[in-house]
Amino acid sequence: MALISQAGSSYCVQSEVIRSKSGHNAIFNIGSNLEASRVKDNFVGASSLSCTFAAKKTNILHLDCARLGRKRGHHVIVAASPPTEDAVAAEPLTKEDLIAYLASGCKPKEKWRIGTEHEKFGFEFGTLRPMRYEQISELLNGIAERFDWDKVMEGDYIIGLIQGKQSISLEPGGQFELSGAPLETLHQTCAEVNSHLYQVKAVAEEMGIGFLGIGFQPKWGLKDIPVMPKRYLAQGRYEIMRNYMPKVGSLGLDMMFRTCTVQVNLDFNSEADMIRKFRAGLALQPIATALFANSPFTEGKPNGFLSMRSQIWTDTDKDRTGMLPFVFDDSFGFEQYVDYALDVPMYFVYRKKKYIDCTGMTFRDFLAGKLPCIPGELPTLNDWENHLTTIFPEVRLKRYLEMRGADGGPWRRLCALPAFWNDQVGLLYDEVSLQNVLDMTADWTPEERQMLRNKVPKTGLKTPFRDGYLRHVAEDVLHLAKDGLERRGFKESGFLNAVAEVVRTGVTPAEKLLELYNGEWGQSVDPVKEVEILGAGILFNGFDGMVVRWRVASMKGTYQHYVVIIEIGTVHLMPLTYSPVH
């Protein structure tokens, strides 16, 4: 959910591109993982009902899309230019502009991609304590130097890395997040994830640092989580959020500092296509939460939930979270989502190199020039884009759809989530499967959908539903998923094996952890690091094939690491620095 200052905006007229030593293009107006690929193709249009737009007079001109710092060695240092810096609006925005912004995300099917974002907890091997910022800084610098990433700076602080269309960012509690490039197949997605984990592990192990793939910090309390440096935090949006969260819910700070998620971002080709995918995603989100439930511990003890991360969202901020029942209204479309977002309380506006606290105020007032925190000022599209990132429903609409219901997990499950939604790629990207899901869930009432959302964090696949259990629904969905993936023709169905095992047994990852806790772990959570640790040692656990790593000498005497995925009749050779360009 990275909310760090983004280096520019997707509405820059031009992007400055500088090549690092490795020759990768560093596009400094990068936002989320799917956003960057749309920069050159999408423009603001006039229609909310179509994805074919005419040019419009309202233009947002970015005079400084990214402040480029000096090179250090071979690496470009990128200043993290907040999205509203030096933005000039040619004329006031209208509601139609905001609608057109969302609609500009429509893409033809041949350009649909899969975006994966995953977060993880860093910890010290010796003490199991969370990483401090000084260690995070050393790790980021090490990855940049060794693997040719470009650094993203906030003042004197390194807060992220970019390489091509991938980025690494930090959450408030130092959670490490990869926002992957928009990719065509699950094979590419898994190669990208493995490349990232390999690179992180190569540097982190030398520092005595490991990474934990789990949905909620299992051992340490809020007071034990190192926060970002005071100067960095004070000048950023996280300070505003930290002060606001306790006013609107009891668990918002836990969400910020102690949760990790994996999410998948998917495309649509029209407003009608967006609506169908949005509805299917919301209906099935509790199933994804159950299948990937992986956060049963709090401060060293079972917490009574299978997905504490999911439960936390129920008491974070009701104005910006939830199941969005209006998505199932006959009138729903881009305009209705804009109406919803206009009334979600804002967090901040960025002006003159400062984040201005606008908590509790609405973008609707901002649009009318009546925002009390900056009276008389009008918003830019950058302000709108930034506001959309502060809304956290189970499925979120930006210029693509984000599936947000899964806990963080170890490597063997990171590829299973996009496979599951690829069942929504196989579901959402396969017309037959998508229609089958919509037919299957068409008579689910708003009360039933909300009941599943409320109960699944505690009871998982054992949640009663109609005349059976949620597990039985998951079996049907998994069958549709496999069919959809097979129709895509990329030999991706093997990535569902980890999910298939959960459905077959009815035992979620969290229940397996609880069994270990009450058995061989002797009611200690410390051994969780051995089970849920992230790294490139065991690759594609549960995958139909064999995976090995090669180190291949190049013509110049340097070495390149590769993942070799051997399936029946197919061999995939993918470099561990894989960064495709579409």
Beta strands, then each sheet from edge to edge (+ up, - down):
strand 1: 17-19
strand 2: 25-27
strand 3: 60-62
strand 4: 68-72
strand 5: 75-79
strand 6: 87-89
strand 7: 114-124
strand 8: 150-154
strand 9: 157-163
strand 10: 166-170
strand 11: 176-179
strand 12: 209-212
strand 13: 261-266
strand 14: 297-298
strand 15: 301-302
strand 16: 321-322
strand 17: 348-351
strand 18: 354-357
strand 19: 392-393
strand 20: 395-397
strand 21: 401-407
strand 22: 464-465
strand 23: 468-469
strand 24: 546-553
strand 25: 559-567
strand 26: 570-575
sheet 1: 1+ 2-
sheet 2: 3+ 6-
sheet 3: 4+ 5- 8- 9+ 10- 11+ 7- 12+
sheet 4: 4+ 5- 8- 9+ 10- 11+ 7- 13+ 21- 20+
sheet 5: 14+ 15-
sheet 6: 16+ 19+
sheet 7: 17+ 18-
sheet 8: 22+ 23-
sheet 9: 24+ 25- 26+
end
